[in-house]
Amino acid sequence: MSDYKINTKCVQGGYTPGNGEPRQIPIIQSTTFKYATSEDMGKLFDLEASGYFYTRLQNPTNDMVAAKICDMEGGTAAMLTSSGQAANFYAIFNIANCGDHVVASSTIYGGTYNLFHVTMRKMGIEFTFVSPDCTEEELDAAFQPNTKAVFGETIANPALTVLDIEKFAKAAHAHGVPLVVDNTFATPVNCRPFEWGCDIVTHSTTKYMDGHGAGVGGCIVDSGMFDWLAHKEKFPGLCTPDHSYHGITYAEKFGQAGAFITKCTAQLMRDFGSIQSPQNAFLLNLGLESLHVRMPRHCENALAVARYLKDHPKISFVTYPGLEGDKYYKLAQKYMPSGTCGVVSFGFQGGRTAAETFMKHLKLAAIETHVADARTCTLHPASATHRQMNDEELAAAGITPDLVRFSCGIEDAADLIADIEQALAQI
Ligand SMILES: *Cc1c(COP(=O)(O)O)cnc(C)c1O
């Protein structure tokens, strides 16, 4: 598939049926797989042969969908996970252990921040958070001898900052570690981080990739470009024998192209089991088939909404990286020339009360914690996800009491603007 354009990969990547085989990806709804001899099965357990034996580790439906996402991102290997949270946890935990350290952008998704700052810290992994806008010197100063990875989001949820991928990749590589980028909001339709030096990509497929609010899921893709063996001492998990697999060394046996995902499957999926159900993988694939058609419409609608709000007298600010004059417009043009995402955030001259009134009167846009759905959805964080925080705590989290996050769906932009207009008129 790899010579085709992204639009073709969305539709046909990952699965090419043979003569008389199903046109659509089959759902292999089976926990286990049958073998003729114990020796045959033994070879699978020793990673001597590739094949399926238990769906907690791998399932053919999942692998076909992972292969499509791999193709779309331009990677060499990929795996699906049960959620975006699992994808980010696995991607980092596959290379950072107790006593290690990771540099991460400070504007990442709240769930990922909590995973890193609270839960993984309990596991003995330390994180240093840096502003995505930091200078090269500030970024450089965040590294420690035990740093094992750098992490950021192409477009951060919900801060809508844009990561300077080349700057972060350069710093990571100067310190002999990979850059991991969560590409959920941009999707490979709008940005392929591997083309800018990123080494590993993660996704919450729950968002645009599924696109229909149908299934929670995640994905990890390896570029195959990071040379683990050149930094042997930093990555003993990949570069020294694994005694739970008869002493194989992943980076030697599976090479740069396959080591990361093979280890992640063989160790982390085996031990934690955050596998995506084959049913959900099938639904995800239906979403992927139209991703390249939906993304431009999400972006077009978001830009129309952002432009409408920008000059509205009741609006105090609009944040959208695709909007001319936005703080991240230039970076967005560099990394995502054909569009960013469908999420716009804005605030009100009338503060928190105005935001509450606005939310109350929306008719088409639904109040949900979700984003990146075909149907427009919106959230007032100060009265929902962040309601335990006072105004000072909100400010520290980069959220003002009047901020509304508005995730434009793929409806007609005129209807979305009319809905916003009538709700604004109630303030
Ligand atoms: C939603 C989201 C996640 C978490 O994904 P889940 O599928 O909800 O577990 C991670 N990163 C980003 C950028 C997200 O938007």
The ligand as an SDF file (V2000), in Angstrom:
LIG
                    3D

 15 15  0  0  0  0  0  0  0  0999 V2000
   -8.9460   11.5500   24.4670 C   0  0  0  0  0  0  0  0  0  0  0  0
   -7.4840   11.6780   24.3750 C   0  0  0  0  0  0  0  0  0  0  0  0
   -6.6450   10.7260   24.9890 C   0  0  0  0  0  0  0  0  0  0  0  0
   -7.1850    9.5800   25.8000 C   0  0  0  0  0  0  0  0  0  0  0  0
   -7.8310    8.6910   24.9520 O   0  0  0  0  0  0  0  0  0  0  0  0
   -9.0040    7.6830   25.4290 P   0  0  0  0  0  0  0  0  0  0  0  0
   -9.3140    6.9680   24.1710 O   0  0  0  0  0  0  0  0  0  0  0  0
  -10.1110    8.5250   25.9530 O   0  0  0  0  0  0  0  0  0  0  0  0
   -8.4030    6.8020   26.4700 O   0  0  0  0  0  0  0  0  0  0  0  0
   -5.2820   10.8700   24.8240 C   0  0  0  0  0  0  0  0  0  0  0  0
   -4.7620   11.9030   24.1090 N   0  0  0  0  0  0  0  0  0  0  0  0
   -5.5440   12.8340   23.5190 C   0  0  0  0  0  0  0  0  0  0  0  0
   -4.9170   13.9380   22.7600 C   0  0  0  0  0  0  0  0  0  0  0  0
   -6.9280   12.7510   23.6340 C   0  0  0  0  0  0  0  0  0  0  0  0
   -7.6950   13.6840   23.0460 O   0  0  0  0  0  0  0  0  0  0  0  0
  1  2  1  0
  2  3  1  0
  2 14  2  0
  3  4  1  0
  3 10  2  0
  4  5  1  0
  5  6  1  0
  6  7  2  0
  6  8  1  0
  6  9  1  0
 10 11  1  0
 11 12  2  0
 12 13  1  0
 12 14  1  0
 14 15  1  0
M  END
$$$$
